Amino acid sequence: MRRVLDEYRAISDEVLKPHEKRVPRFLEAMKKSLDSRANWTFWLPYVLSLDTCMKCGTCAEVCPVYLSSGRREIYHPAVRADALRKIYRRYFTLAGRLFPWLVGGEELTEEKLDALVEGSYRCTVCRRCAYVCPVAIDNGLLIREARKILDAIDIAPDELREKGTRKQLEMGNATGTPTPAFMDIVEFLAEEIQDTRGYKIEIPVDKRGAEYLVMHNAGDYLAFAETVMGAAEIFHAAGVDWTLNSPATGINDVVNYGVFFSDVEFEKVLRAQVKTCIDLKIRTLVVGECGHAFEAFKYLMMRLIPEEERPFEVKSILELIDQWIREGRIKVDPRKNPEPVTYHDACKLGRLGGLYEEPRRILKACCMDFREMQPNREMSYCCGGGSGFAIMTKGDFLKFRMETYGKIKARQVEETGAGIVALACSNCKGQFREIINYYKLPVRFAGISELVANALVL
């Protein structure tokens, strides 16, 4: 893979197709993105963000990748977004078509398109910049729109599309786990709970008409099983009617990688997930510890599927755990988690989902020593796993994640003196796993469900 932006690559030459003529197709796809009827998600903030930017630099001073890179210009939020703005001004405004030099528009070349592709995958779309922009410009949104246009001309990371949304639709989950293997995993986890906790619980699967369907990130079953076991223990302790589901009943994976790069892929996955919930006749879909899945179900779904076509409620597992602890439905003893614990605000759960106090109330109830990272809540730094980055490693991309976003988070964790980083998002867990190893931090990460289960009083 040759150099097209910096020393890293997110997209292979096989996908990028640098020797083909892609500019005409890109311009046609961008024209469609500017049509409000064709671009149903964020058309209004998209066109406003294209039209307006004061170049004040406020966004740069809060951008984790720009700051941690030593303020490299290619990572400046406005510079990245301007790659798309310049195309817009040159080709899609009257002044640009007649007098391009007056509006700063530039001819789009194949080489500039290559740089735009890679630049679009240096931003995790954490939206921290949007919080401080004095005119409410959302450069992160422009990056996602650029990714959508690129996907329309068949340029997208294979980790997100071929091995992500399309495998999920074909197999029922993005990990490709078939039903027999899934059932074996569930049986093993139930046995593990009995061996480690000393009591036996039933983990129901494919139960129709249950009050709660708990849908996890499929990767949790393979990489973060403690989260799945913790959730099962919590629902058992709460004494509620609940179930997991297998690929035999449809989609059993709460992730939706389309959120990161494509409304087309997003819609296909979402409709398949909704159909699964309807077929199982559940009353509440519980989104497991997965940030982007919560955004997809809680907010984006409302823009696409009318309420009457989704006859079930959606809750984050954090909302339920917080509610059950406050109601006394489940009882916890914080002395069972004596180590100092800090919490990382996942971008999709916090800035985009509004879940700030729920995880903190849970952790303060379940842990003896809770410590805040600084800054936190709406100004928390992205860990670097968002927008699909946590599963992207080609072209030395893992090193990019560690030397930029990861560097900031490692420093934050060290400053707390905590021994455990509590996480409520699978992408964050994947990124923190690498951060801890890369920087040799004397800490471990744990899902919130795991910490709650460890504190249960039965």
C-alpha positions as CSV (number, residue, x, y, z in Angstrom):
1,M,0.0,0.0,0.0
2,R,1.5,3.3,-1.1
3,R,1.5,6.6,0.9
4,V,-1.5,8.8,0.1
5,L,-2.0,11.0,3.3
6,D,0.5,10.1,6.0
7,E,2.5,7.0,7.1
8,Y,-0.6,5.0,8.0
9,R,-3.3,3.4,5.9
10,A,-6.9,2.5,6.8
11,I,-8.0,1.5,3.3
12,S,-6.1,-1.1,1.2
13,D,-5.2,-0.4,-2.4
14,E,-7.6,-3.2,-3.3
15,V,-10.5,-1.2,-2.0
16,L,-9.2,2.3,-2.8
17,K,-8.5,1.4,-6.5
18,P,-6.1,4.3,-6.9
19,H,-5.5,3.6,-10.6
20,E,-9.2,3.8,-11.6
21,K,-11.1,7.0,-12.6
22,R,-13.3,7.6,-9.6
23,V,-13.8,11.3,-9.6
24,P,-16.9,11.5,-11.8
25,R,-18.6,8.8,-9.7
26,F,-17.7,10.6,-6.5
27,L,-19.2,13.9,-7.8
28,E,-22.4,12.2,-8.8
29,A,-22.7,10.5,-5.4
30,M,-22.0,13.8,-3.6
31,K,-24.7,15.5,-5.7
32,K,-27.2,12.9,-4.5
33,S,-26.0,13.4,-0.9
34,L,-27.1,17.1,-1.2
35,D,-30.6,16.1,-2.0
36,S,-32.8,16.3,1.1
37,R,-35.1,13.5,-0.2
38,A,-32.2,11.1,-0.8
39,N,-30.2,11.9,2.4
40,W,-32.7,11.3,5.2
41,T,-30.5,11.3,8.3
42,F,-28.7,14.6,8.8
43,W,-29.2,16.6,5.7
44,L,-29.9,20.0,7.3
45,P,-26.8,20.1,9.6
46,Y,-24.8,18.6,6.7
47,V,-25.5,21.4,4.3
48,L,-25.2,24.0,7.1
49,S,-21.8,22.6,8.1
50,L,-20.7,22.7,4.4
51,D,-21.7,26.4,4.0
52,T,-20.3,27.7,7.3
53,C,-16.9,27.7,9.0
54,M,-15.2,30.7,10.4
55,K,-11.8,29.0,10.5
56,C,-11.4,30.2,14.2
57,G,-9.6,27.0,15.2
58,T,-11.7,26.4,18.3
59,C,-12.4,22.8,17.2
60,A,-8.7,22.0,16.9
61,E,-8.0,22.8,20.5
62,V,-10.3,20.0,21.6
63,C,-9.6,17.4,18.9
64,P,-7.7,14.4,20.5
65,V,-6.0,13.3,17.3
66,Y,-4.9,16.8,16.4
67,L,-3.5,17.5,19.8
68,S,-1.8,14.2,20.4
69,S,-0.2,14.2,16.9
70,G,1.7,17.4,17.8
71,R,-0.8,19.6,16.0
72,R,-0.2,18.1,12.5
73,E,-2.3,20.1,10.0
74,I,-3.7,17.1,8.2
75,Y,-5.4,16.1,11.5
76,H,-7.0,19.6,12.1
77,P,-10.8,19.1,12.2
78,A,-11.5,22.1,9.9
79,V,-8.8,21.0,7.4
80,R,-10.2,17.5,7.2
81,A,-13.7,18.8,6.7
82,D,-12.5,21.4,4.2
83,A,-11.4,18.6,1.8
84,L,-15.2,18.1,1.3
85,R,-16.1,21.8,1.6
86,K,-13.8,22.7,-1.3
87,I,-15.4,20.1,-3.5
88,Y,-18.8,21.5,-2.5
89,R,-17.8,25.1,-3.3
90,R,-16.2,24.2,-6.6
91,Y,-18.8,21.9,-8.1
92,F,-22.1,22.6,-6.2
93,T,-22.4,26.3,-5.9
94,L,-23.0,28.8,-8.6
95,A,-20.0,30.9,-7.7
96,G,-17.8,27.9,-7.7
97,R,-18.9,26.8,-11.2
98,L,-18.4,30.3,-12.6
99,F,-15.6,31.7,-10.6
100,P,-13.9,28.8,-8.6
101,W,-10.9,30.9,-7.5
102,L,-13.2,33.3,-5.6
103,V,-14.6,30.7,-3.3
104,G,-11.5,28.6,-2.6
105,G,-12.8,25.8,-4.7
106,E,-10.3,23.3,-6.2
107,E,-10.4,20.8,-9.0
108,L,-10.9,17.3,-7.6
109,T,-8.1,15.0,-8.8
110,E,-7.7,11.3,-8.2
111,E,-4.8,12.0,-5.8
112,K,-6.9,14.4,-3.8
113,L,-9.6,11.8,-3.6
114,D,-7.1,9.3,-2.2
115,A,-6.2,11.8,0.5
116,L,-9.8,12.5,1.2
117,V,-10.5,8.8,1.7
118,E,-7.6,8.3,4.2
119,G,-8.4,11.7,5.9
120,S,-12.0,10.5,6.5
121,Y,-10.6,7.6,8.5
122,R,-8.4,9.6,10.8
123,C,-11.4,11.0,12.7
124,T,-13.5,8.8,15.0
125,V,-16.5,11.1,14.6
126,C,-16.5,11.7,18.4
127,R,-18.2,15.1,17.9
128,R,-16.1,16.7,20.6
129,C,-15.5,19.6,18.2
130,A,-19.2,20.2,17.7
131,Y,-19.6,20.9,21.4
132,V,-17.3,23.9,21.3
133,C,-17.9,25.4,17.8
134,P,-19.2,28.9,18.3
135,V,-21.5,28.5,15.3
136,A,-22.5,24.9,15.9
137,I,-20.6,23.4,12.9
138,D,-20.3,19.7,13.1
139,N,-17.0,18.7,11.3
140,G,-17.4,15.1,12.6
141,L,-20.8,14.9,10.7
142,L,-19.0,16.1,7.5
143,I,-16.6,13.2,7.9
144,R,-19.4,10.7,8.2
145,E,-21.1,12.2,5.1
146,A,-17.8,11.9,3.2
147,R,-17.7,8.2,4.2
148,K,-21.2,7.7,2.9
149,I,-20.3,9.2,-0.4
150,L,-17.2,7.0,-0.6
151,D,-19.3,3.9,0.2
152,A,-21.6,4.8,-2.6
153,I,-18.7,4.4,-5.0
154,D,-17.6,1.2,-3.4
155,I,-14.8,2.5,-1.1
156,A,-15.3,1.4,2.5
157,P,-13.2,-0.6,5.0
158,D,-13.7,-4.3,4.5
159,E,-13.7,-4.7,8.3
160,L,-16.9,-2.6,8.5
161,R,-18.7,-3.7,5.3
162,E,-17.6,-7.1,4.0
163,K,-16.7,-8.5,7.4
164,G,-19.2,-6.4,9.2
165,T,-22.7,-5.4,8.0
166,R,-22.8,-7.9,5.1
167,K,-21.6,-10.9,7.2
168,Q,-24.1,-9.9,9.9
169,L,-27.0,-9.9,7.5
170,E,-25.9,-13.3,6.1
171,M,-24.9,-15.1,9.3
172,G,-27.0,-13.3,11.9
173,N,-24.0,-11.7,13.6
174,A,-20.8,-10.0,12.5
175,T,-18.6,-12.7,14.0
176,G,-20.1,-15.3,11.8
177,T,-21.0,-17.5,14.8
178,P,-23.6,-20.2,13.8
179,T,-26.5,-21.2,16.1
180,P,-24.9,-24.5,17.3
181,A,-21.7,-22.7,18.3
182,F,-23.7,-19.9,19.9
183,M,-25.6,-22.4,22.0
184,D,-22.3,-24.0,23.1
185,I,-21.0,-20.6,24.2
186,V,-24.1,-19.9,26.2
187,E,-23.9,-23.3,27.9
188,F,-20.2,-22.8,28.7
189,L,-21.0,-19.4,30.2
190,A,-23.7,-20.8,32.4
191,E,-21.2,-23.5,33.6
192,E,-18.6,-20.8,34.2
193,I,-21.0,-18.8,36.4
194,Q,-21.7,-21.9,38.5
195,D,-18.0,-22.7,38.8
196,T,-17.0,-19.2,39.8
197,R,-20.0,-18.0,41.8
198,G,-21.2,-21.2,43.3
199,Y,-24.8,-21.0,42.1
200,K,-26.6,-22.2,39.0
201,I,-28.7,-19.9,36.8
202,E,-30.6,-20.5,33.6
203,I,-29.7,-18.4,30.6
204,P,-32.8,-18.5,28.4
205,V,-32.4,-18.4,24.6
206,D,-35.0,-17.7,21.9
207,K,-37.9,-17.4,24.3
208,R,-40.9,-15.8,22.6
209,G,-43.0,-13.2,24.3
210,A,-40.3,-12.4,27.0
211,E,-40.5,-9.0,28.6
212,Y,-36.8,-8.3,27.8
213,L,-34.6,-9.4,24.9
214,V,-31.0,-8.7,25.8
215,M,-29.0,-8.3,22.6
216,H,-25.2,-8.0,23.1
217,N,-22.4,-7.1,20.7
218,A,-21.6,-10.5,19.2
219,G,-17.9,-9.9,19.8
220,D,-18.6,-9.9,23.6
221,Y,-19.3,-13.6,23.5
222,L,-15.9,-14.2,22.1
223,A,-13.7,-11.4,23.6
224,F,-15.5,-10.0,26.6
225,A,-17.5,-12.9,28.0
226,E,-17.4,-11.5,31.5
227,T,-19.8,-8.8,30.3
228,V,-22.3,-11.3,29.0
229,M,-22.0,-13.4,32.2
230,G,-22.5,-10.3,34.3
231,A,-25.6,-9.3,32.5
232,A,-27.1,-12.8,32.9
233,E,-26.4,-12.7,36.6
234,I,-28.0,-9.3,36.9
235,F,-31.2,-10.3,35.1
236,H,-31.4,-13.5,37.1
237,A,-31.0,-11.5,40.4
238,A,-33.7,-9.1,39.2
239,G,-36.1,-12.0,38.7
240,V,-37.4,-10.6,35.4
241,D,-38.7,-12.4,32.3
242,W,-35.8,-12.2,29.8
243,T,-34.0,-14.0,27.0
244,L,-31.1,-13.9,24.7
245,N,-31.6,-15.0,21.0
246,S,-29.6,-17.1,18.6
247,P,-29.1,-16.7,14.8
248,A,-31.9,-19.2,14.4
249,T,-34.4,-16.4,15.1
250,G,-32.7,-13.7,13.0
251,I,-30.1,-11.1,14.0
252,N,-28.6,-11.8,17.4
253,D,-26.0,-9.0,17.2
254,V,-26.8,-5.5,18.4
255,V,-24.0,-3.9,16.4
256,N,-24.7,-1.9,13.3
257,Y,-21.5,-0.8,11.6
258,G,-23.5,1.1,9.1
259,V,-23.7,3.9,11.7
260,F,-20.0,4.5,10.9
261,F,-20.0,4.7,7.1
262,S,-23.3,4.0,5.3
263,D,-27.0,4.8,5.7
264,V,-27.7,2.0,3.1
265,E,-26.0,-0.6,5.2
266,F,-27.3,0.9,8.4
267,E,-30.9,0.6,7.2
268,K,-30.6,-3.0,6.1
269,V,-29.1,-4.1,9.4
270,L,-31.6,-2.1,11.5
271,R,-34.6,-3.4,9.7
272,A,-33.4,-7.0,10.2
273,Q,-32.9,-6.3,13.9
274,V,-36.3,-4.8,14.2
275,K,-37.9,-7.8,12.4
276,T,-36.1,-10.1,14.9
277,C,-37.6,-8.2,17.9
278,I,-41.1,-8.3,16.3
279,D,-40.9,-12.0,15.5
280,L,-39.9,-12.8,19.1
281,K,-42.8,-10.7,20.4
282,I,-40.6,-9.1,23.0
283,R,-41.7,-6.0,24.9
284,T,-38.3,-4.3,25.5
285,L,-35.1,-4.5,23.6
286,V,-32.2,-4.2,26.0
287,V,-29.1,-2.9,24.2
288,G,-26.0,-4.4,25.8
289,E,-22.8,-2.6,26.4
290,C,-22.4,-1.1,22.9
291,G,-22.3,2.6,22.4
292,H,-23.1,3.0,18.7
293,A,-25.9,0.4,18.9
294,F,-27.6,2.5,21.6
295,E,-27.4,5.6,19.3
296,A,-28.8,3.5,16.4
297,F,-31.8,2.1,18.3
298,K,-32.6,5.0,20.6
299,Y,-32.3,7.9,18.2
300,L,-31.5,7.0,14.5
301,M,-34.3,4.4,14.4
302,M,-36.9,7.1,15.0
303,R,-35.8,8.9,11.8
304,L,-36.4,5.7,9.7
305,I,-39.0,3.4,11.2
306,P,-42.4,4.8,12.4
307,E,-43.3,4.0,16.0
308,E,-46.2,1.8,15.0
309,E,-43.8,-0.4,13.1
310,R,-41.6,-1.0,16.1
311,P,-43.9,-2.2,18.9
312,F,-41.3,-2.5,21.6
313,E,-39.4,-0.2,23.9
314,V,-35.6,0.3,23.7
315,K,-33.4,0.7,26.8
316,S,-29.7,0.6,27.5
317,I,-28.7,-2.1,30.0
318,L,-27.2,0.8,32.0
319,E,-30.6,2.4,32.3
320,L,-32.1,-0.8,33.6
321,I,-29.3,-1.6,36.1
322,D,-29.4,2.0,37.5
323,Q,-33.2,1.7,37.9
324,W,-33.1,-1.7,39.6
325,I,-30.4,-0.6,42.0
326,R,-32.3,2.5,43.0
327,E,-35.6,0.5,43.3
328,G,-33.9,-2.2,45.4
329,R,-34.8,-4.9,42.9
330,I,-31.1,-5.9,42.9
331,K,-28.9,-5.4,46.0
332,V,-25.2,-4.7,45.8
333,D,-22.3,-4.5,48.3
334,P,-19.5,-2.1,47.2
335,R,-17.0,-3.8,49.5
336,K,-16.9,-6.6,46.9
337,N,-15.1,-4.2,44.5
338,P,-12.5,-2.6,46.8
339,E,-10.0,-1.5,44.0
340,P,-10.0,2.1,42.8
341,V,-12.2,2.4,39.7
342,T,-12.5,5.1,37.0
343,Y,-14.9,5.4,34.2
344,H,-14.5,6.3,30.5
345,D,-17.4,8.1,28.9
346,A,-18.0,6.4,25.6
347,C,-18.7,9.0,22.9
348,K,-21.9,7.4,21.6
349,L,-23.3,6.8,25.1
350,G,-22.3,10.2,26.5
351,R,-22.1,13.0,23.9
352,L,-24.6,11.3,21.5
353,G,-26.7,9.3,24.0
354,G,-26.9,11.4,27.1
355,L,-26.0,8.6,29.5
356,Y,-23.7,10.4,32.0
357,E,-25.2,9.9,35.4
358,E,-26.5,6.3,35.1
359,P,-23.1,4.7,34.9
360,R,-21.8,6.9,37.7
361,R,-24.6,6.0,40.0
362,I,-24.1,2.4,39.3
363,L,-20.3,2.5,39.9
364,K,-20.7,4.5,43.1
365,A,-23.2,1.9,44.4
366,C,-21.0,-1.0,43.4
367,C,-17.5,0.1,44.1
368,M,-15.7,1.4,47.2
369,D,-13.4,4.0,45.5
370,F,-14.8,5.7,42.3
371,R,-12.5,8.3,40.7
372,E,-13.2,10.6,37.8
373,M,-10.9,11.0,34.8
374,Q,-10.4,14.7,33.8
375,P,-12.0,15.9,31.7
376,N,-15.1,13.8,31.7
377,R,-18.8,13.7,30.6
378,E,-19.5,15.8,27.5
379,M,-15.8,16.8,27.2
380,S,-14.4,13.3,27.6
381,Y,-11.7,12.4,25.1
382,C,-12.5,9.7,22.7
383,C,-10.5,6.5,23.4
384,G,-9.8,6.0,19.7
385,G,-11.9,2.9,19.2
386,G,-15.0,4.7,17.8
387,S,-16.4,4.7,14.2
388,G,-15.0,1.3,13.6
389,F,-11.4,2.0,14.5
390,A,-11.3,-0.7,17.2
391,I,-11.3,-3.5,14.6
392,M,-9.1,-1.7,12.0
393,T,-5.4,-2.7,12.1
394,K,-4.1,-2.9,8.5
395,G,-1.3,-0.5,7.3
396,D,0.1,0.1,10.8
397,F,-3.3,1.5,11.8
398,L,-3.1,0.1,15.3
399,K,0.0,2.2,15.9
400,F,-1.8,5.3,14.7
401,R,-4.6,4.5,17.2
402,M,-2.1,4.1,20.0
403,E,0.1,7.1,19.2
404,T,-2.8,9.5,19.0
405,Y,-6.0,8.8,20.8
406,G,-4.5,6.1,22.9
407,K,-1.7,8.3,24.2
408,I,-4.2,10.7,25.7
409,K,-6.3,8.0,27.3
410,A,-3.3,6.3,28.8
411,R,-2.2,9.5,30.4
412,Q,-5.7,10.1,31.8
413,V,-5.9,6.7,33.3
414,E,-2.5,7.0,35.0
415,E,-3.5,10.3,36.5
416,T,-6.4,8.7,38.3
417,G,-4.3,6.1,40.0
418,A,-7.2,3.6,39.4
419,G,-6.6,-0.1,39.1
420,I,-9.8,-0.7,37.0
421,V,-11.1,1.2,34.0
422,A,-14.9,0.6,33.8
423,L,-16.2,0.6,30.3
424,A,-19.7,0.3,28.8
425,C,-18.9,-0.1,25.1
426,S,-17.4,-3.0,23.2
427,N,-15.4,-0.7,20.9
428,C,-13.9,1.0,23.9
429,K,-13.0,-2.4,25.4
430,G,-11.2,-3.4,22.3
431,Q,-9.3,-0.1,22.2
432,F,-8.4,-0.1,25.9
433,R,-7.2,-3.7,25.7
434,E,-4.6,-2.4,23.2
435,I,-3.9,0.8,25.1
436,I,-3.1,-1.2,28.3
437,N,-0.8,-3.6,26.5
438,Y,0.9,-0.9,24.4
439,Y,1.6,1.4,27.3
440,K,2.1,-1.4,29.8
441,L,-0.4,0.2,32.2
442,P,-0.8,-1.5,35.7
443,V,-4.6,-1.6,35.3
444,R,-7.3,-3.8,33.9
445,F,-10.6,-2.9,32.2
446,A,-14.0,-4.3,33.1
447,G,-17.5,-4.0,31.8
448,I,-20.0,-2.3,34.1
449,S,-22.2,-5.5,34.1
450,E,-19.2,-7.5,35.3
451,L,-18.6,-5.1,38.2
452,V,-22.2,-5.1,39.2
453,A,-22.4,-8.9,39.1
454,N,-19.4,-9.1,41.3
455,A,-21.1,-6.8,43.9
456,L,-24.4,-8.6,43.9
457,V,-25.9,-9.6,47.2
458,L,-28.2,-12.7,46.7
